[in-house]
């Protein structure tokens, strides 16, 4: 409105003045985008990127002033008028300063956007890398469990074979079923609680048959077993240790109890109680806390759940040990 009230200036003139500047700046921006690229060298060498951008600024100033004022003179000539302005040195200095100011602001916006994009991309790459590393680590831990498990299972069948061939034959059938299941579970990071309990029952039945008359094995499992998922074979080493340190060293009177329940904060708990043996300060016992099985359990729980899961070993009175895994309930 200021243009119109200033002596009745025709509306097309201010439109031409501002429009010619916007048009030339847009063309120059597109040329720089194509020539230097918006972020070329920005991440690897930001100083070089800034230097290259500033080096072309004098050229853009010359092109901008000559193109903008050339358009204005041409349009005025077509309209039969003369476009008047200050002296060329003054015009060049003024327009160059204005262009430089907006150019630097434009570089700042490009730098900010490109940096944010780079940080987001770097974060995604780091996440993918950490996920791949964690999965590889978990796969290695599962592979470490399988040979240890196989070795112990075959040893018990071998020992039974010298005492009772029919029983050894029955055990071999159970072992075949158990190994098929164990092989399937070690190929996956997570499985259902029902799968975990089925594997534990098969293993427990074989071990109880080996130590017949020396151990009483009981299961405290809810009628409606919670439908949830957990790391595959996460608890098998605890049952193995319970037999190794709570049954094998004793001739009679051993009891093992396996229970599953949700605690007061809603975490899934798998508990293995034995009435024999002791652990030192609730952490280390004869064989407890030192074997690869328990180390793997703690590492796998930390990889899957961080600090939200735990493996604890506690003394019972007057004797015995309770090993318990507590982890978030994941349906």
C-alpha positions in Angstrom: 0.0 0.0 0.0 3.0 2.3 0.6 3.9 2.0 -3.1 0.4 2.9 -4.2 0.1 5.9 -1.9 3.5 7.3 -2.9 2.3 9.4 -5.9 0.1 6.6 -7.3 3.0 4.3 -8.4 1.7 1.5 -10.7 1.2 -1.8 -9.0 3.3 -3.7 -11.5 6.5 -1.8 -10.6 6.9 -3.0 -7.0 5.9 -6.4 -8.1 8.6 -6.3 -10.7 11.2 -5.0 -8.2 10.5 -7.7 -5.6 9.7 -10.4 -8.2 12.9 -9.9 -10.2 15.0 -10.3 -7.0 13.1 -13.5 -6.0 13.4 -15.0 -9.4 17.1 -14.4 -9.8 17.8 -15.7 -6.2 15.8 -18.8 -6.9 17.7 -19.5 -10.1 21.0 -19.0 -8.4 19.9 -21.3 -5.5 19.1 -24.0 -8.0 22.4 -23.6 -9.7 24.3 -23.9 -6.5 22.2 -26.9 -5.5 23.2 -28.6 -8.7 26.8 -27.4 -8.8 27.9 -28.0 -5.2 25.1 -30.2 -3.9 23.2 -29.3 -0.7 25.4 -31.2 1.7 28.4 -32.5 -0.4 31.5 -32.6 2.0 29.3 -31.1 4.7 29.7 -34.2 7.1 33.2 -35.2 6.2 34.7 -31.8 5.9 32.4 -28.9 7.0 35.1 -26.3 6.7 35.7 -27.2 3.0 31.9 -27.1 2.4 31.6 -23.7 3.9 34.7 -22.4 2.0 33.4 -23.7 -1.3 30.0 -22.0 -0.7 31.6 -18.7 0.3 34.0 -18.7 -2.6 31.1 -18.5 -5.1 29.4 -15.7 -3.2 31.2 -12.8 -5.1 30.2 -14.4 -8.4 26.6 -14.7 -7.2 26.6 -11.0 -6.2 27.7 -10.0 -9.7 25.3 -12.3 -11.4 22.4 -11.3 -9.1 22.9 -7.5 -9.5 23.4 -7.6 -13.2 20.5 -10.1 -13.8 18.0 -8.4 -11.5 18.6 -4.9 -12.8 18.8 -6.1 -16.3 15.3 -7.6 -16.0 14.0 -4.4 -14.5 15.5 -2.2 -17.2 14.1 -4.6 -19.9 10.6 -4.6 -18.5 10.6 -0.8 -18.1 11.8 -0.4 -21.7 8.9 -2.6 -22.9 6.5 -0.4 -21.0 8.0 2.7 -22.6 9.6 4.0 -19.3 13.0 4.4 -17.9 14.1 2.5 -14.7 16.1 4.9 -12.6 18.2 3.9 -9.6 21.3 5.1 -7.7 24.8 4.9 -9.0 26.1 1.5 -10.0 28.7 1.3 -7.3 26.2 2.1 -4.6 23.6 -0.3 -6.0 26.2 -3.1 -6.2 27.4 -2.6 -2.6 23.8 -2.4 -1.2 22.4 -5.4 -3.2 25.6 -7.4 -2.5 25.2 -6.8 1.3 21.6 -7.8 1.3 22.3 -10.9 -0.8 25.2 -11.9 1.4 23.1 -11.6 4.5 20.4 -13.9 3.2 23.0 -16.2 1.6 24.7 -16.8 5.0 21.3 -17.3 6.7 20.5 -19.9 3.9 23.8 -21.7 4.6 22.9 -21.8 8.3 19.5 -23.4 7.6 21.1 -25.9 5.2 23.8 -26.7 7.7 21.2 -27.2 10.5 18.9 -29.4 8.5 21.8 -31.5 7.1 23.3 -31.9 10.6 20.0 -33.1 12.0 19.6 -35.5 9.1 23.1 -36.8 9.7 22.5 -37.3 13.4 19.2 -39.2 12.8 20.9 -41.4 10.2 23.9 -42.0 12.5 21.5 -42.9 15.3 19.7 -45.4 13.1 22.9 -46.9 12.0 24.1 -47.2 15.6 20.8 -48.8 16.6 21.0 -51.3 13.7 24.6 -52.1 14.6 23.9 -52.6 18.3 20.9 -54.8 17.4 23.0 -56.9 15.0 25.7 -57.2 17.6 23.3 -58.2 20.3 21.7 -60.8 18.2 25.1 -62.2 17.2 26.0 -62.3 20.9 22.8 -64.1 21.9 23.3 -66.6 19.1 26.8 -67.3 20.4 25.5 -67.8 23.9 22.8 -70.2 22.7 25.3 -72.2 20.7 27.5 -72.4 23.8 24.6 -74.0 25.7 23.9 -76.8 23.3 27.2 -78.7 23.4 27.3 -78.5 27.2 23.7 -79.7 27.4 24.4 -82.5 25.0 27.5 -83.7 26.8 25.7 -84.0 30.2 22.7 -85.7 28.7 24.8 -88.3 26.9 26.9 -88.9 30.0 23.8 -89.8 32.1 22.5 -92.2 29.4 26.0 -93.8 29.2 26.1 -94.2 33.0 22.7 -95.8 33.2 23.4 -98.3 30.4 25.8 -100.2 32.6 23.2 -100.5 35.4 19.9 -101.2 33.6 19.7 -101.7 29.8 15.9 -101.4 29.5 15.9 -98.2 31.5 18.7 -96.9 29.3 16.7 -97.7 26.2 13.7 -95.8 27.7 16.0 -92.9 28.5 17.4 -92.9 25.0 13.8 -92.4 23.7 13.3 -89.5 26.1 16.7 -88.1 25.2 16.0 -88.2 21.5 12.8 -86.3 22.1 14.6 -83.9 24.3 17.4 -83.2 21.9 15.0 -82.6 19.0 13.3 -80.0 21.1 16.5 -78.5 22.4 17.9 -78.2 18.8 14.7 -76.4 17.7 14.8 -74.0 20.6 18.5 -73.1 20.3 17.8 -71.9 16.7 15.5 -69.1 18.0 16.1 -66.3 20.5 12.6 -66.4 22.1 10.0 -69.1 22.7 6.9 -69.6 24.8 6.8 -70.5 28.5 5.0 -73.7 27.6 8.0 -74.7 25.4 10.5 -73.9 28.2 8.5 -76.0 30.7 8.2 -78.9 28.3 12.0 -78.9 27.8 12.5 -78.7 31.6 10.1 -81.6 32.2 11.8 -83.8 29.7 15.2 -83.1 31.2 13.9 -83.5 34.8 12.3 -86.9 34.0 15.6 -88.2 32.5 17.6 -87.0 35.5 15.1 -88.2 38.0 15.3 -91.7 36.4 19.0 -91.7 36.7 18.8 -90.8 40.4 15.8 -92.9 41.2 15.3 -93.3 44.9 17.6 -90.4 45.7 15.5 -87.4 44.6 11.9 -86.2 44.8 11.0 -83.9 41.9 7.9 -81.7 42.2 6.4 -79.0 39.9 4.4 -76.0 41.1 3.0 -74.8 37.9 -0.4 -72.9 37.7 -3.2 -74.7 36.1 -3.5 -71.8 33.7 0.1 -71.4 32.7 0.8 -67.7 31.8 1.0 -67.3 28.0 4.2 -65.4 27.6 7.5 -65.5 25.8 11.0 -65.7 27.2 14.6 -66.4 26.0 14.9 -70.0 24.9 16.5 -72.4 27.3 17.1 -69.6 29.8 16.4 -71.8 32.8 17.7 -75.2 31.8 21.2 -74.6 33.4 19.5 -74.0 36.8 17.8 -77.4 36.8 21.0 -78.9 35.6 22.9 -77.3 38.5 20.2 -78.3 41.0 20.8 -82.0 40.1 24.6 -81.6 40.0 24.9 -79.8 43.4 21.7 -80.7 45.2 21.3 -84.4 44.3 24.4 -86.0 42.8 26.7 -85.6 45.9 24.0 -87.1 48.3 22.8 -90.7 48.5 19.3 -90.0 49.8 16.9 -87.3 50.9 17.2 -84.8 48.1 14.2 -82.7 47.0 13.8 -80.4 44.1 10.9 -78.0 43.5 10.4 -76.1 40.2 7.8 -73.4 40.4 6.4 -70.7 38.1 4.6 -67.6 39.4 4.1 -63.8 38.9 5.6 -61.7 41.7 4.1 -58.6 43.3 5.3 -56.3 40.5 4.0 -58.6 37.7 7.3 -60.1 36.7 7.5 -63.7 35.6 9.5 -65.9 38.1 11.0 -69.3 37.5 12.2 -70.8 40.8 14.4 -73.9 41.5 14.6 -74.9 45.1 16.8 -77.7 46.4 17.0 -78.9 50.0 20.7 -79.6 49.8 23.8 -77.4 49.5 24.7 -73.9 50.5 25.7 -70.8 48.6 28.1 -68.1 49.8 26.6 -64.7 50.5 23.7 -65.5 48.2 25.8 -65.2 45.1 28.5 -67.9 44.8 28.2 -71.5 45.8 30.1 -74.7 45.2 29.8 -74.5 41.4 27.2 -71.7 41.6 28.1 -68.4 40.0 31.3 -69.9 38.5 30.0 -72.0 35.7 29.5 -70.9 32.1 25.8 -71.7 32.4 25.0 -69.1 35.0 27.3 -66.6 33.3 25.3 -67.1 30.1 22.0 -66.7 31.9 23.0 -63.3 33.4 24.4 -62.1 30.0 21.3 -63.2 28.1 19.0 -61.6 30.6 21.0 -58.3 30.5 20.9 -58.4 26.7 17.2 -58.9 26.5 15.9 -56.9 29.4 18.8 -54.8 30.8 18.3 -54.2 34.5 14.7 -55.3 34.5 15.6 -59.0 34.9 17.7 -60.8 37.4 19.1 -64.2 38.5 19.4 -64.6 42.3 20.9 -67.4 44.4 19.7 -67.5 48.1 20.3 -69.8 51.0 17.4 -71.7 52.5 17.2 -72.7 56.2 18.3 -74.9 57.6 19.9 -76.1 54.3 19.3 -75.7 50.6 19.5 -73.2 47.8 16.9 -71.3 45.8 17.9 -70.1 42.3 15.4 -67.8 40.8 15.0 -66.0 37.5 12.8 -62.9 37.4 12.0 -61.2 34.1 9.4 -58.9 32.6 6.2 -60.6 31.6 5.9 -60.5 27.8 2.8 -61.8 26.3 
